[in-house]
Amino acid sequence: MLNKQFALMSGFGFPGRRRIWHWLVPMVLVLLFVSTMLWLPWQAQQMEANERQEQLIADTLWVEQTIRFQLDRNEDSIRLIGNEISTGYLSGKRLQDRMAVLIRNNRELNRIVWLDPHGKTVASTDDASIQLTDFSVNSRITAERARATKTPQYSQPAPPPGLNGPMLMDYHVPLYLGEQYLGTLVASYSVTSILDEMVPWWFAQDNEIVLTDGDDNVIARRAAGGPGRGVYTHSRALEVPYASLTLRTNSVKNAPKLLPNLLVGSVIALSVGLIWSLIALWRDINRRLAAEGALRQQVAFRTAMENSLMTGLRARDLEGRITYVNPAFCDMVGIPAEDLVGKAPPMPYWAPEAMDEYKQRFTQVLAGTVTPQFETIFQRANGERFPVLIFESPLVDDSGKQTGWMGSILDISDRKRVEDLNRRQQEKLQASARLATMGEIASTLAHELNQPLAAISSYTTGALNLIENSAAKGIHFDPGVLKPALEKASTQAQRAGHIIRSVHTFVKRREPSREPTSVQSLIDNVIPLVELQARQFFVSIQVQVALHLPSVLADRVMLEQVLLNLTRNAIEAMQDIDPERRILRIVAEQDTEAGALGNVVISVIDQGHGIPQEVAERLFSPFFSTKAEGMGMGLNICRTTVEFHGGTLVHANNPGGGTIFRFSLPVLVETVAEATAAGSK
């Protein structure tokens, strides 16, 4: 019985299992094939959607960069016009023509206006007169901020006040001549025109482009191809200084659809697979060839660019050997590149007298550090020395590893010559100013010298008469009688000699020489010349110098000229006031709040008529003077001299009436160190 059952199972059971597997395997394969055929179109749809999104992002980035590039070009043009207005080069019809050309060539610009310091129109591309109050609140706030920071700024887009006109974004460029504010140059952009003029037509046909502010309010829209579908979108901040703008793009395309016939799509996909592979291979080869060609062009372009530079380029490895030099560097030192590349220190362009400096810097290179910027001298092949300015920075490969140092070398021979010429011209100007000052007080000086000379003459005549009378009468003569007269004559001679020496030292032409100088001695030396003018106008002088005042590093004569100019102005300012108020105060003290070392501050205080506001704004301008015979260079020279010493010259109203001129000088470091050491003992 068991054998029979086993036989039945053997006859019917195992064949049944085989049939199940025969059906199961093909079904699994069919399901796998169908699943694959369903998955491929869906994957293709996702890839297409991703590709469209990536293309939209790339195009949006390109549009944003295009807008930013055009705005940068306009900024450069507007700032150039502003600089030429500040220097007085552009005005009148030339200014109008320049602004008109800029408006005509850049249709995104709505207008350009030059407003004076009071917000009124000086020049404009519009026929109507425009004031600052005609601009939006955002624009007016930006104008004040640009004036305060002295930097160009954009305003947040807004319509003109009281109008339903286009949204305008104003670019404010403050105009300064030195410290004098000349007004603002305002370029107004139509936000709608920015999209119309700067966004390519083909991009606008496929996408809706919107500009929004920081609160997502729409301020401009361009939808040539209709509204966006919301499927493919991208937002990117438009980097405009001090203005918050966002560029949003919304594609008009729908999401890709599945193939209507999956079987047809599968057959087509399987049929063109081989062709696609061949095309892909061909495209990859073409891309590789294109990349190689682009690389060759880039290398050729970089080589041409480096060969055309006027700046010398020099690359060194970490051991100091030269690995690259451009033609400008070779022309600069007069040595061919093949004689420099691979060369290790000492270099053939090193000057022997600066060898210690070169060796010290080479030691720093070996230690892995360099000075980013420094000046030195090089030697040409013919032995000629010339000054250079070197900028050095690490040379890093694509993996971020430092492989050496890259240096840019500038020949600053012309700059040094210009600086030397300016210095000599400044010295001549200061010498002329000192001679002019002496000319103004010449009559007072003659009167002041006449008094001691007359006294000397009287004393010596009296002594001679006494000697002659004694001899004529036969009276015994006592020489001690002449002693008081001779002492008085000697005192008057010393007084006259001191005045003459002060004048000679003051007007003597000499090279500037800064040396440690006591503020007390500086004031003492100039007081005799100040007193000459003070006595002429019956002005009383009060000098107050703080005890233990540290010394300064200064050219004594140049600072004496500053003091003499300031005191002369103060004395002349008090000539029309009551005699009892004609008091000139000279105060010297230390200002420890200016920094760790502090400054020495010297103040010249008068009680005169003061300085009106309109005069104060131009007080230090060259060739500006309130005196009919003045040249307008005195205070300008004073400020230049003080700034040459590292200080500042300012003025303020005297609370008691009159003016305070105050200039500061840096304290000499050695003096502070000695005072600290003395205090510690």
Phi and psi in degrees as a GROMACS rama.xvg file:
@    title "Ramachandran Plot"
@    xaxis  label "Phi"
@    yaxis  label "Psi"
@TYPE xy
-64.619  -38.9688  LEU-2
-64.1311  -35.7336  ASN-3
-68.4366  -44.3315  LYS-4
-61.8605  -39.0665  GLN-5
-64.4008  -37.0387  PHE-6
-67.7247  -38.8315  ALA-7
-64.5127  -41.252  LEU-8
-65.3985  -34.7532  MET-9
-70.792  -33.2399  SER-10
-82.0236  -35.785  GLY-11
-108.691  -29.6291  PHE-12
-73.3808  -52.6186  GLY-13
-66.7363  -40.8353  PHE-14
-59.9603  -36.185  PRO-15
-61.2387  -41.9602  GLY-16
-64.1523  -39.839  ARG-17
-64.465  -38.5401  ARG-18
-64.5654  -38.2206  ARG-19
-60.5511  -45.573  ILE-20
-65.7582  -33.9939  TRP-21
-64.9825  -34.5102  HIS-22
-80.8114  -37.0664  TRP-23
-67.4394  -44.5918  LEU-24
-63.1734  -49.0222  VAL-25
-61.096  -36.9183  PRO-26
-64.6784  -42.2184  MET-27
-62.0698  -41.726  VAL-28
-65.6232  -40.0826  LEU-29
-64.6105  -44.9667  VAL-30
-61.2622  -39.8462  LEU-31
-64.6862  -41.509  LEU-32
-65.6291  -44.9768  PHE-33
-62.5579  -42.123  VAL-34
-61.5728  -40.7857  SER-35
-64.3331  -42.6326  THR-36
-65.1201  -33.5055  MET-37
-74.0334  -35.4071  LEU-38
-72.7198  -36.4931  TRP-39
-61.021  -49.295  LEU-40
-62.7821  -38.8101  PRO-41
-63.1165  -42.3905  TRP-42
-63.8953  -39.408  GLN-43
-62.7741  -38.6068  ALA-44
-62.4462  -44.6185  GLN-45
-64.6178  -40.4889  GLN-46
-64.3728  -40.0502  MET-47
-65.5435  -41.3977  GLU-48
-62.481  -44.1928  ALA-49
-64.1585  -38.723  ASN-50
-66.4419  -39.3099  GLU-51
-64.2585  -41.7517  ARG-52
-63.8767  -43.1339  GLN-53
-64.754  -38.3861  GLU-54
-65.5087  -38.7069  GLN-55
-64.2343  -41.4428  LEU-56
-63.3413  -44.6414  ILE-57
-63.0357  -43.3755  ALA-58
-66.045  -38.5574  ASP-59
-63.1908  -42.1987  THR-60
-61.6481  -41.5109  LEU-61
-64.4303  -42.1362  TRP-62
-63.5437  -42.7424  VAL-63
-61.4821  -42.0004  GLU-64
-67.2854  -34.9714  GLN-65
-62.9632  -45.7643  THR-66
-62.3023  -44.3571  ILE-67
-65.5607  -37.5829  ARG-68
-65.332  -42.5852  PHE-69
-66.8729  -38.0504  GLN-70
-64.0828  -39.4159  LEU-71
-62.3755  -41.8686  ASP-72
-62.4922  -42.8135  ARG-73
-64.8923  -38.4768  ASN-74
-60.438  -43.8559  GLU-75
-61.2783  -43.4903  ASP-76
-64.8631  -41.7639  SER-77
-68.9851  -41.8063  ILE-78
-64.7939  -35.8757  ARG-79
-63.0216  -43.4374  LEU-80
-61.5638  -41.3886  ILE-81
-61.716  -42.7004  GLY-82
-62.8836  -41.0747  ASN-83
-70.3688  -30.0273  GLU-84
-66.7216  -43.3352  ILE-85
-62.098  -37.7491  SER-86
-82.9333  -2.90882  THR-87
83.6017  5.472  GLY-88
-73.8143  -33.588  TYR-89
-109.974  130.669  LEU-90
-167.141  164.277  SER-91
59.9512  -135.81  GLY-92
-66.0659  -35.4376  LYS-93
-62.3037  -40.1878  ARG-94
-65.1664  -44.5249  LEU-95
-60.3772  -41.8939  GLN-96
-64.6054  -41.993  ASP-97
-62.9061  -44.116  ARG-98
-67.6772  -36.6956  MET-99
-65.3339  -40.9825  ALA-100
-62.0673  -42.2199  VAL-101
-64.3539  -40.7713  LEU-102
-65.9918  -40.837  ILE-103
-67.2958  -37.0667  ARG-104
-84.0052  -14.3247  ASN-105
-132.168  89.5533  ASN-106
-71.4875  -9.76857  ARG-107
-72.6296  -17.2826  GLU-108
-80.1602  129.463  LEU-109
-86.878  -40.844  ASN-110
-167.418  164.135  ARG-111
-132.279  129.316  ILE-112
-131.958  136.474  VAL-113
-104.956  115.131  TRP-114
-102.332  137.782  LEU-115
-75.9988  177.207  ASP-116
-57.9764  -19.5784  PRO-117
-95.8129  6.98138  HIS-118
82.4123  17.5441  GLY-119
-103.448  155.335  LYS-120
-72.7803  130.178  THR-121
-100.925  -43.7331  VAL-122
-150.649  146.905  ALA-123
-155.242  152.635  SER-124
-82.6924  -9.99168  THR-125
-92.3251  153.983  ASP-126
-74.4794  -31.6772  ASP-127
-76.6695  149.712  ALA-128
-79.811  126.96  SER-129
-116.251  137.585  ILE-130
-116.275  167.453  GLN-131
-62.7205  -29.0653  LEU-132
-69.2568  -15.7771  THR-133
-79.5919  -6.77873  ASP-134
-91.4671  164.462  PHE-135
-68.1969  165.702  SER-136
-61.0211  -41.8368  VAL-137
-59.7303  -40.9268  ASN-138
-67.5481  -40.2904  SER-139
-66.507  -39.8018  ARG-140
-62.5544  -42.294  ILE-141
-63.6742  -38.2321  THR-142
-60.356  -44.0691  ALA-143
-66.4363  -38.8413  GLU-144
-68.1708  -38.1479  ARG-145
-65.7499  -38.6877  ALA-146
-66.7016  -40.6324  ARG-147
-67.8976  -40.8019  ALA-148
-90.1716  -10.1563  THR-149
61.0292  28.7154  LYS-150
-127.472  141.778  THR-151
-64.1824  143.36  PRO-152
-146.787  152.789  GLN-153
-96.3625  147.626  TYR-154
-95.072  157.348  SER-155
-68.1696  133.219  GLN-156
-56.7571  137.845  PRO-157
-161.287  153.827  ALA-158
-75.307  157.317  PRO-159
-59.802  146.461  PRO-160
-61.7503  132.93  PRO-161
76.7425  6.40762  GLY-162
-124.802  157.267  LEU-163
-104.499  31.808  ASN-164
-77.2501  -170.376  GLY-165
-69.5566  155.088  PRO-166
-67.3158  129.221  MET-167
-117.98  140.685  LEU-168
-117.738  118.564  MET-169
-99.7834  135.962  ASP-170
-107.076  112.761  TYR-171
-99.9824  124.714  HIS-172
-117.699  105.481  VAL-173
-69.0356  138.617  PRO-174
-106.13  123.494  LEU-175
-130.167  143.038  TYR-176
-118.321  98.1161  LEU-177
68.8594  -120.712  GLY-178
-99.2823  1.20898  GLU-179
-86.5787  125.565  GLN-180
-84.1031  121.665  TYR-181
-101.731  -2.44627  LEU-182
121.552  -160.77  GLY-183
-135.326  137.163  THR-184
-99.7458  117.736  LEU-185
-114.558  122.745  VAL-186
-110.238  120.682  ALA-187
-101.606  125.743  SER-188
-100.327  137.154  TYR-189
-83.6408  118.108  SER-190
-62.231  -36.8776  VAL-191
-63.6617  -38.9136  THR-192
-67.5824  -28.6855  SER-193
-59.3244  -44.2329  ILE-194
-71.381  -40.6591  LEU-195
-67.3525  -36.7086  ASP-196
-93.7254  -28.7324  GLU-197
-103.026  -16.2833  MET-198
-93.4028  125.101  VAL-199
-60.2382  148.866  PRO-200
-64.2133  -36.929  TRP-201
-66.5813  -31.7602  TRP-202
-74.4058  -36.8379  PHE-203
-70.2888  -26.8776  ALA-204
-68.045  -31.5926  GLN-205
-100.425  -7.88473  ASP-206
-144.072  149.058  ASN-207
-91.9437  124.404  GLU-208
-110.235  130.922  ILE-209
-132.129  138.988  VAL-210
-107.677  127.71  LEU-211
-123.196  158.703  THR-212
-91.3922  -169.406  ASP-213
-65.4493  -21.5592  GLY-214
-97.8515  15.8967  ASP-215
64.8997  23.7744  ASP-216
-83.1666  133.136  ASN-217
-75.8509  124.898  VAL-218
-113.977  -13.2873  ILE-219
-160.257  147.055  ALA-220
-145.747  142.1  ARG-221
-136.034  119.71  ARG-222
-138.843  69.4851  ALA-223
-65.338  -32.9131  ALA-224
-96.1769  11.0471  GLY-225
101.43  173.966  GLY-226
-68.7866  152.305  PRO-227
-71.066  156.027  GLY-228
-91.5989  -9.59428  ARG-229
78.9989  9.07931  GLY-230
-86.2507  -49.7335  VAL-231
-115.129  113.547  TYR-232
-134.807  156.852  THR-233
-157.179  143.459  HIS-234
-124.285  142.367  SER-235
-147.078  131.798  ARG-236
-67.6437  132.471  ALA-237
-90.5221  107.948  LEU-238
-74.7162  92.8758  GLU-239
-118.576  123.609  VAL-240
-54.4355  124.365  PRO-241
67.7837  11.6634  TYR-242
-128.099  133.31  ALA-243
-99.6238  106.256  SER-244
-131.496  143.663  LEU-245
-128.549  132.401  THR-246
-97.1338  117.477  LEU-247
-115.707  133.846  ARG-248
-120.793  140.889  THR-249
-136.366  111.142  ASN-250
-69.6404  145.94  SER-251
-87.175  2.2564  VAL-252
-87.6282  147.539  LYS-253
-86.27  170.023  ASN-254
-66.6759  144.977  ALA-255
-64.3816  144.805  PRO-256
-98.7298  155.915  LYS-257
-67.4545  154.833  LEU-258
-61.5959  136.041  LEU-259
-64.9694  -28.2339  PRO-260
-127.092  103.226  ASN-261
-62.5195  -36.0111  LEU-262
-66.4286  -43.9032  LEU-263
-63.3625  -42.4408  VAL-264
-62.1006  -39.4758  GLY-265
-66.0738  -43.2763  SER-266
-63.1751  -44.263  VAL-267
-62.1312  -41.5776  ILE-268
-64.0585  -42.5815  ALA-269
-68.5118  -33.9182  LEU-270
-71.8744  -40.207  SER-271
-91.0055  4.64534  VAL-272
-57.2661  -47.4662  GLY-273
-65.1312  -43.539  LEU-274
-61.631  -42.664  ILE-275
-61.368  -39.2565  TRP-276
-62.7302  -43.633  SER-277
-64.1122  -41.7235  LEU-278
-63.8505  -41.2513  ILE-279
-62.1548  -41.8294  ALA-280
-63.7338  -43.2534  LEU-281
-63.3631  -40.6831  TRP-282
-66.0486  -38.3348  ARG-283
-65.2832  -40.1196  ASP-284
-64.2506  -43.4837  ILE-285
-61.8175  -41.4508  ASN-286
-63.2594  -40.44  ARG-287
-63.649  -43.6298  ARG-288
-64.4378  -39.0727  LEU-289
-65.4076  -39.1793  ALA-290
-65.5885  -40.1866  ALA-291
-64.9822  -40.8558  GLU-292
-64.5894  -40.6848  GLY-293
-64.5341  -37.5728  ALA-294
-64.799  -41.5986  LEU-295
-63.9981  -41.4239  ARG-296
-64.599  -39.6863  GLN-297
-64.6145  -42.9628  GLN-298
-63.7267  -42.8004  VAL-299
-64.3572  -40.5311  ALA-300
-64.644  -44.1361  PHE-301
-63.4547  -40.2118  ARG-302
-63.966  -44.6495  THR-303
-63.075  -39.0141  ALA-304
-65.5222  -44.9685  MET-305
-67.2421  -34.168  GLU-306
-71.3284  -24.4619  ASN-307
-90.4471  -5.93081  SER-308
-69.6604  144.577  LEU-309
-86.7948  -13.9646  MET-310
-88.1096  133.423  THR-311
-75.6389  135.972  GLY-312
-116.641  136.522  LEU-313
-142.682  125.57  ARG-314
-111.225  137.815  ALA-315
-130.607  148.415  ARG-316
-82.248  -177.662  ASP-317
-68.3472  -15.1646  LEU-318
-97.454  4.87755  GLU-319
90.5166  -0.432329  GLY-320
-76.6193  141.55  ARG-321
-75.7638  127.681  ILE-322
-109.906  -16.3618  THR-323
-161.728  140.582  TYR-324
-140.707  143.957  VAL-325
-93.4965  167.347  ASN-326
-58.6126  -32.9878  PRO-327
-62.6299  -38.8012  ALA-328
-67.7512  -40.6183  PHE-329
-62.9332  -42.4863  CYS-330
-64.3953  -33.2211  ASP-331
-66.7088  -44.1922  MET-332
-96.9296  -8.02099  VAL-333
72.3257  27.0319  GLY-334
-126.761  131.669  ILE-335
-66.5097  158.075  PRO-336
-63.3768  -36.6683  ALA-337
-65.5515  -22.0245  GLU-338
-87.5193  -6.59956  ASP-339
-109.186  -40.3653  LEU-340
-63.6971  130.34  VAL-341
86.0868  -3.47737  GLY-342
-78.3212  136.201  LYS-343
-107.955  154.004  ALA-344
-55.5073  149.295  PRO-345
-77.8356  143.383  PRO-346
-85.6927  149.557  MET-347
-68.1804  -16.0848  PRO-348
-96.8092  8.77968  TYR-349
-79.7271  134.358  TRP-350
-81.6715  135.25  ALA-351
-57.7357  -37.2211  PRO-352
-70.662  -17.58  GLU-353
-108.511  20.1634  ALA-354
-62.4001  -37.8401  MET-355
-62.6315  -40.1371  ASP-356
-64.7124  -43.375  GLU-357
-61.8852  -42.7069  TYR-358
-65.3194  -37.0337  LYS-359
-64.0804  -43.1247  GLN-360
-68.7873  -34.7467  ARG-361
-65.9077  -35.8264  PHE-362
-62.0016  -38.7307  THR-363
-65.3435  -37.6915  GLN-364
-61.228  -44.9377  VAL-365
-64.8432  -29.3633  LEU-366
-81.0098  -5.59558  ALA-367
91.5346  13.0393  GLY-368
-132.278  146.864  THR-369
-138.105  160.637  VAL-370
-81.7775  122.85  THR-371
-59.7348  -34.112  PRO-372
-148.619  130.624  GLN-373
-160.552  162.088  PHE-374
-110.638  144.725  GLU-375
-156.049  -169.989  THR-376
-123.61  145.063  ILE-377
-117.848  166.944  PHE-378
-122.732  128.203  GLN-379
-76.2962  171.395  ARG-380
-63.0836  -26.7414  ALA-381
-87.4569  6.16333  ASN-382
92.229  -4.0915  GLY-383
-73.9066  133.86  GLU-384
-91.7084  146.455  ARG-385
-151.774  143.728  PHE-386
-78.6874  145.585  PRO-387
-134.58  152.706  VAL-388
-113.626  124.366  LEU-389
-116.144  129.71  ILE-390
-111.613  125.264  PHE-391
-128.625  138.326  GLU-392
-146.944  159.37  SER-393
-63.6978  144.447  PRO-394
-103.632  114.458  LEU-395
-116.652  136.935  VAL-396
-84.2339  -176.867  ASP-397
-67.7051  -16.7509  ASP-398
-91.1053  0.983643  SER-399
87.7836  7.3888  GLY-400
-93.981  134.828  LYS-401
-75.3923  129.706  GLN-402
-113.668  -6.67107  THR-403
168.665  -151.322  GLY-404
-134.527  139.204  TRP-405
-112.918  128.922  MET-406
-123.546  140.872  GLY-407
-110.512  125.686  SER-408
-115.85  125.293  ILE-409
-112.792  131.305  LEU-410
-80.5761  111.608  ASP-411
-106.189  28.1489  ILE-412
-60.614  -45.1811  SER-413
-64.1484  -41.0019  ASP-414
-63.798  -40.3294  ARG-415
-63.5475  -39.8559  LYS-416
-64.7326  -40.6763  ARG-417
-65.0788  -42.0086  VAL-418
-62.7739  -40.5354  GLU-419
-65.7804  -39.4837  ASP-420
-65.181  -42.5411  LEU-421
-62.5492  -39.6068  ASN-422
-63.4704  -43.4792  ARG-423
-65.5723  -38.7083  ARG-424
-64.9201  -37.5664  GLN-425
-66.0849  -39.6223  GLN-426
-63.3302  -42.1404  GLU-427
-63.3301  -39.9668  LYS-428
-64.6641  -41.2362  LEU-429
-67.4612  -39.6399  GLN-430
-64.1286  -40.0866  ALA-431
-65.2027  -38.0654  SER-432
-65.3539  -38.9436  ALA-433
-65.4842  -40.5387  ARG-434
-65.0245  -39.0127  LEU-435
-64.0836  -38.7644  ALA-436
-62.9583  -43.9467  THR-437
-63.9945  -34.2944  MET-438
-65.3417  -37.3401  GLY-439
-67.2377  -29.0225  GLU-440
-108.807  21.4221  ILE-441
-62.7138  -43.0166  ALA-442
-65.4871  -41.4572  SER-443
-63.4611  -40.8261  THR-444
-62.6206  -42.1207  LEU-445
-63.1998  -41.7662  ALA-446
-64.7483  -40.8537  HIS-447
-66.5943  -36.8015  GLU-448
-75.3839  -29.5447  LEU-449
-65.8216  -34.6091  ASN-450
-63.3222  -53.7946  GLN-451
-64.8536  -34.4972  PRO-452
-66.7612  -40.0533  LEU-453
-65.0371  -39.6764  ALA-454
-64.9201  -42.2774  ALA-455
-59.5185  -44.1502  ILE-456
-61.2741  -41.8396  SER-457
-65.0847  -45.1813  SER-458
-64.8811  -44.3205  TYR-459
-68.5241  -36.491  THR-460
-64.4168  -42.3836  THR-461
-61.2693  -41.2861  GLY-462
-65.1385  -41.9791  ALA-463
-64.0476  -42.1988  LEU-464
-62.0717  -39.5858  ASN-465
-63.573  -41.0073  LEU-466
-66.7356  -43.7695  ILE-467
-66.3407  -42.0926  GLU-468
-63.7194  -39.4655  ASN-469
-65.7193  -39.9201  SER-470
-69.471  -39.0738  ALA-471
-67.5055  -35.4459  ALA-472
-90.0388  -4.31659  LYS-473
68.9756  24.7113  GLY-474
-88.0022  141.551  ILE-475
-63.6834  129.922  HIS-476
-101.731  126.149  PHE-477
-96.5116  113.256  ASP-478
-61.2359  -22.5064  PRO-479
-65.2266  -20.5953  GLY-480
-65.1255  -30.3921  VAL-481
-79.5667  -12.7111  LEU-482
-58.8262  -47.6871  LYS-483
-61.4066  -40.3713  PRO-484
-65.7839  -41.7177  ALA-485
-67.6748  -36.8382  LEU-486
-63.7946  -41.2455  GLU-487
-66.2935  -40.2893  LYS-488
-62.4792  -40.1201  ALA-489
-62.8975  -41.9452  SER-490
-61.4485  -43.6007  THR-491
-66.589  -36.0856  GLN-492
-64.9945  -40.7796  ALA-493
-64.1525  -38.5109  GLN-494
-61.6435  -47.2777  ARG-495
-63.6733  -41.3858  ALA-496
-63.531  -37.8313  GLY-497
-64.0384  -40.4462  HIS-498
-64.8677  -44.3301  ILE-499
-64.1492  -42.3772  ILE-500
-63.7337  -39.707  ARG-501
-61.7223  -43.8877  SER-502
-65.7983  -43.1366  VAL-503
-62.9737  -44.1494  HIS-504
-64.846  -36.7155  THR-505
-69.7183  -41.9573  PHE-506
-93.2367  -7.61265  VAL-507
-65.4919  130.772  LYS-508
-80.0734  131.242  ARG-509
-158.988  165.004  ARG-510
-78.6382  141.537  GLU-511
-59.5106  133.999  PRO-512
-139.515  109.17  SER-513
-91.515  128.239  ARG-514
-146.325  160.781  GLU-515
-57.6387  127.462  PRO-516
-132.545  134.258  THR-517
-82.0024  133.344  SER-518
-65.5695  -35.7397  VAL-519
-62.1133  -46.0224  GLN-520
-67.6827  -33.4612  SER-521
-60.7495  -45.9864  LEU-522
-70.2203  -40.184  ILE-523
-60.9423  -37.5896  ASP-524
-67.7506  -33.37  ASN-525
-91.8582  -14.4273  VAL-526
-58.7707  -42.9224  ILE-527
-56.6669  -40.1292  PRO-528
-71.1852  -34.6994  LEU-529
-65.6055  -41.1986  VAL-530
-63.9653  -32.5976  GLU-531
-56.5821  -45.1739  LEU-532
-76.9891  -36.1166  GLN-533
-63.1136  -41.4028  ALA-534
-65.2472  -30.5467  ARG-535
-63.4784  -34.5619  GLN-536
-109.538  13.8532  PHE-537
57.6556  46.5127  PHE-538
-102.18  133.326  VAL-539
-89.858  138.683  SER-540
-110.442  130.71  ILE-541
-122.294  123.604  GLN-542
-113.765  129.342  VAL-543
-132.479  108.781  GLN-544
-116.7  125.716  VAL-545
-64.1034  148.793  ALA-546
-70.7962  148.723  LEU-547
55.7734  37.9016  HIS-548
-72.7526  127.454  LEU-549
-67.5331  157.762  PRO-550
-78.3205  166.559  SER-551
-126.97  156.778  VAL-552
-92.4063  108.385  LEU-553
-152.724  160.834  ALA-554
-89.6648  111.977  ASP-555
-57.6609  -47.2093  ARG-556
-65.8516  -38.8053  VAL-557
-63.6528  -41.1884  MET-558
-72.1191  -32.4854  LEU-559
-61.855  -37.4281  GLU-560
-63.0491  -41.0112  GLN-561
-60.3153  -48.6608  VAL-562
-62.0141  -42.3567  LEU-563
-65.4151  -40.4716  LEU-564
-64.6869  -45.082  ASN-565
-66.5745  -42.226  LEU-566
-68.9195  -36.3268  THR-567
-63.641  -42.2993  ARG-568
-62.5301  -40.0589  ASN-569
-65.612  -41.9597  ALA-570
-64.0659  -44.6544  ILE-571
-65.7678  -29.3339  GLU-572
-71.0829  -18.0557  ALA-573
-105.377  7.98725  MET-574
-71.9765  -18.2216  GLN-575
-106.966  11.1783  ASP-576
-103.399  174.764  ILE-577
-60.4124  140.446  ASP-578
-57.4309  -35.3659  PRO-579
-69.4616  -16.6151  GLU-580
-98.2688  3.26041  ARG-581
-83.3974  78.0486  ARG-582
-123.433  122.996  ILE-583
-106.311  122.937  LEU-584
-111.531  133.998  ARG-585
-118.037  114.828  ILE-586
-119.91  130.229  VAL-587
-123.25  127.435  ALA-588
-151.448  172.115  GLU-589
-105.646  132.992  GLN-590
-104.815  102.686  ASP-591
-85.5011  -4.94624  THR-592
-84.3965  -7.73342  GLU-593
-77.4416  -9.90485  ALA-594
160.086  -169.627  GLY-595
-64.2022  -38.2722  ALA-596
-93.9771  -30.0393  LEU-597
85.2971  176.313  GLY-598
-127.829  157.288  ASN-599
-95.9475  126.267  VAL-600
-112.98  125.432  VAL-601
-114.216  124.486  ILE-602
-115.662  136.745  SER-603
-113.379  113.851  VAL-604
-117.595  126.163  ILE-605
-122.703  169.37  ASP-606
-119.916  38.8833  GLN-607
-83.2212  -151.852  GLY-608
-80.7798  -5.57686  HIS-609
78.512  -178.72  GLY-610
-121.808  119.989  ILE-611
-62.2018  157.655  PRO-612
-62.7194  -41.2594  GLN-613
-67.6451  -27.3581  GLU-614
-79.6048  -36.841  VAL-615
-61.7753  -32.5525  ALA-616
-66.8392  -25.9609  GLU-617
-115.627  16.5352  ARG-618
-61.3417  -39.1058  LEU-619
-98.3115  9.4746  PHE-620
-74.3767  142.475  SER-621
-62.8422  141.854  PRO-622
65.4137  19.3572  PHE-623
-105.616  125.497  PHE-624
-147.845  145.144  SER-625
-93.4183  -3.23797  THR-626
-94.9469  140.033  LYS-627
-62.8166  -35.4948  ALA-628
-100.317  4.4872  GLU-629
-78.4332  151.734  GLY-630
-91.613  -15.0178  MET-631
76.3671  22.3576  GLY-632
-114.019  -9.69743  MET-633
-60.0203  -57.868  GLY-634
-69.1421  -31.2729  LEU-635
-64.1739  -41.9636  ASN-636
-65.654  -39.9572  ILE-637
-58.8741  -47.6706  CYS-638
-64.0171  -43.2542  ARG-639
-60.5667  -41.3054  THR-640
-64.6671  -44.7036  THR-641
-65.1964  -42.2413  VAL-642
-67.0973  -30.8721  GLU-643
-60.5541  -31.0679  PHE-644
-88.7376  5.22464  HIS-645
84.3995  16.5793  GLY-646
-113.797  -168.631  GLY-647
-135.071  151.797  THR-648
-124.487  122.164  LEU-649
-133.77  169.145  VAL-650
-137.483  156.93  HIS-651
-151.815  162.05  ALA-652
-74.6621  139.419  ASN-653
-81.345  123.56  ASN-654
-55.776  -29.7765  PRO-655
-87.4912  9.93836  GLY-656
98.3811  135.771  GLY-657
106.04  -155.899  GLY-658
-136.768  149.361  THR-659
-118.541  118.952  ILE-660
-102.104  126.175  PHE-661
-130.756  127.23  ARG-662
-128.065  144.688  PHE-663
-112.757  150.211  SER-664
-133.539  136.001  LEU-665
-63.7705  141.656  PRO-666
-72.5198  141.583  VAL-667
-68.5643  126.925  LEU-668
-60.5153  -41.1921  VAL-669
-61.7693  -35.0966  GLU-670
-65.9135  -41.6253  THR-671
-64.7983  -40.433  VAL-672
-63.3831  -42.6149  ALA-673
-65.308  -40.7668  GLU-674
-65.0951  -37.4684  ALA-675
-65.817  -42.7852  THR-676
-63.8581  -40.5621  ALA-677
-65.851  -38.0826  ALA-678
-67.7757  -34.7657  GLY-679
-68.8244  -30.1471  SER-680
